[in-house]
Amino acid sequence: MFNKVLIAEDFQDTNLGIVDTLRRELKIGDIQEELYCDRAMNRLKVALATKAPFPLLVTDLFFKEDHNVRKLTSGKELLRAARALQPSIKVIVNSMEDDPKKIQSLFEEEGINAYVCKGRYGLKELISAVEHVYRGETFVSPQIQFQNGENVFELDNFDLDILKDLASGMTKKEISEKLKGKNITPNSESTIDKKVSKLFDEFGARNTNHLIAKLVREGRI
């Protein structure tokens, strides 16, 4: 499990609830919190400079204005700055936003690792999100449905078999040899490459990992 976590949340009661839950449920000892994005960023800088970086940032998207002058005014600005400073840091967004398109853009454009929608089961879902991210997986609150009918492309059995093999770590060459061994056609490496490239275009994916993550989130594989 993560050895330390930074929480960026401008409601102190919410902060305390998150800290208590992570300590109790996941036994994370070093959990630090900040009410402002700038201060959270300073903590990240200090931790990195002292060779004890935070492996995980949990941030809200929205921070209310007050009398303090701020350079970073939103969670999105914070996570961008955090990733510029420390590219390997994992990011969980914990916020009230429930628009699937906006949330999906956080995964596709900002590269977040998980999204938790604040609500009745928010803390329970946050625990699941931390566990998923620690295992190298993504997480989205169950009530957020990315499949909105705009993409009607249907995966056939051949597509699914290729994707499952790619997800298991097989190369396109290995998949080609597997198909040939089973006398399944088409089975050339170039055919598989074209199939995967088409799926990239259909689902707006940048690479194989991104494609698989999108399809998993949409419940297609």
N, C-alpha and C positions, 0 to 999 in steps of 0.2 A: 504494500500500500504506500501511497505518497507519504513522505516524511514531513513535509510542511506544505501549507496552503495559504495563499493570500486571498482575502475576501474584500471586494470593493462594493460597498452598498451604503447608500446615504441615510438609511433608517437604522438607528442603533439597535432597536428592538429586534429587527429582522436579522441584523448581524449577529446578535447574541444567540438567537434561535439556531442560526446556521452553525455557529461555532460549537454550541453545546451538542447539537445533533452529530456533527462530524466527529467530535471527540468521543462521544458515547458509543456511536454505532460503528465507527471505523477505526477507533483508537489512534487517531492522528494527534500527536502531541503538540506540534508547533503550528498553530493556526493564528495568523495575524490578520487584522482588519483595519480598513480605512474608510472614512466617510467621503473622501474626495479623490477623484481620479489622479490629480497631480501628486498627492501624497502617496497613493498606491504606487505610482510610477517611481517615486523616490525610493520607496522600499525595495522595489525590484532592482533598481540601480545599485543600492547599497549591498543587497544580498549577492548580486552578481560580482561586485567588486571584492567582496570578502570571500569569494569562492564557495558560497553557500546559497546558490540560486533557488528560487521557488520553482518547483516542477509544475505547479498548477495554480492558475488564476481563476477565481470565480467572480464574475462581475455582473452587475445590473447593466441595462442599456441606458436608463434614464437617471439623471442626477439633477435635482432641483437647484435653481439659482439661489444664491444668498449674497451676503455682503463680501464674501471672499472672492478675490480676483483669481480666475482660473485660466490655465492654458488648455487643459484637456477638459471638455465639458460633457462628454458622453462616454458610455462604456465602449462604443465602437471606436472612438478615438483612442481610448486607453488600450484596447486589445491590439490595435494597429501599432501603437507605440511600443507595447510590450513585445510583440513579435519582431519588430525592427531591432529592438535591443537584444532579445533572447529568442531566436527563431524556434528553438526546441520546446518552448513553454507550451503546456496544454491549457486550453481555455474552455471553460464552461460558462455560458451565458445563462443567468437566472433572472428572468424579467417577466413583466406583465404582458408583453407583446404576444398576440395570438394569431397574427396574420401569417398563414403558411408561406406566402410568397416572400414576405420580408424575412422570415426565419430561414427559409431555404437559401436566400441570398447570403445569409451569414455563413452558411456552410460553404457555398460555392465561391463567394467573393472574398470572405474574410478567413476562411479555413478554420472555423471554430470546431471543437471536438464534440460538444454536446450543447443541447438547449433544453432548459427546464422552464416551464411556464408556471409562474407563481399561482398558487391556488390551494384548494383544500388538501391536495396530496403533494404539494410542492416539496416539502422536506423529504418525504419518502422517495420521491422521484429524484431529488438531488443526490441522495445516497446511491441510488442505482446509477445515476450519471457518473459519479466519481468512480464507482466500481468498473463501469464499462470503459471509461477513459483510461483508467489504470491498466486495463487489459489490452489497450490499443484499439478499442472499438468506439463507435459513435453512439450517441443516445439522443432521442427526442421524446419529449413528453407525449404519451399515447394519444392525447386529445388533438394533437396537431397532425393533420392529414395533408401530406404534400401532394397526393394524387388527386388532382382537381379536374381531370377530364381534358386538359389541354393536350396531353400527350396520349394518343390512343394507339401507339405502336404496340403490337402484341409480340411477345417473345415466343418462338416455337421451341420444340423440344431440343432441336439442334443448338439453338442459341443458348438455352439453359444449360445444356451439358458442357458447352465450351466455357461458359461463365463460371460454373461450379469448379471445373478443372483449373481455371485461372485463379479462382479464389483459394484453391488448395495449394497453390504455389507452382503449378506446372507451367512450363514454357509452351509457346505455340508449337515449337518443334516436337516436344513430347506429346502434346495433344494430337498432332498430326500422326505420329507413330502409333498412338493408342487407337485412333480411328482406323488406321490401316490394318492393325492387328485384329480388329473386329469386323473387317470388310465393310466398313461404313463409308459411303461416299456422299458428297465430296470430302476429301480428306487431305488435300494439299495444304502446306503451310501458308501459301499465298491466299487460299480460299478463307482460311481461318483469320488471317490478317485483315482481309477485306470485310469479313463479317464483324470483327471487333471494331474496325474503323467506322462502319455503318452505325453500330450501336453508340459509338462516341458521338456521332452527329445527331442521332435521334434523341439522345438523352442529355446532350450538352455537357459531356464529360471531358475532362482534360487528359486523363490517363486511365489505365486499367483499374487502379485502386479507387479512383474517384467514381468511375462507372459502377463498380461493385457496391461501393458505399451508397450511392444514390438508389440503386435497385433494391438494396436491402431496406433502406428507409421507406421506400415506396411499397414494400411487401411483395415485390415481384420475384425475388429469389430468397 
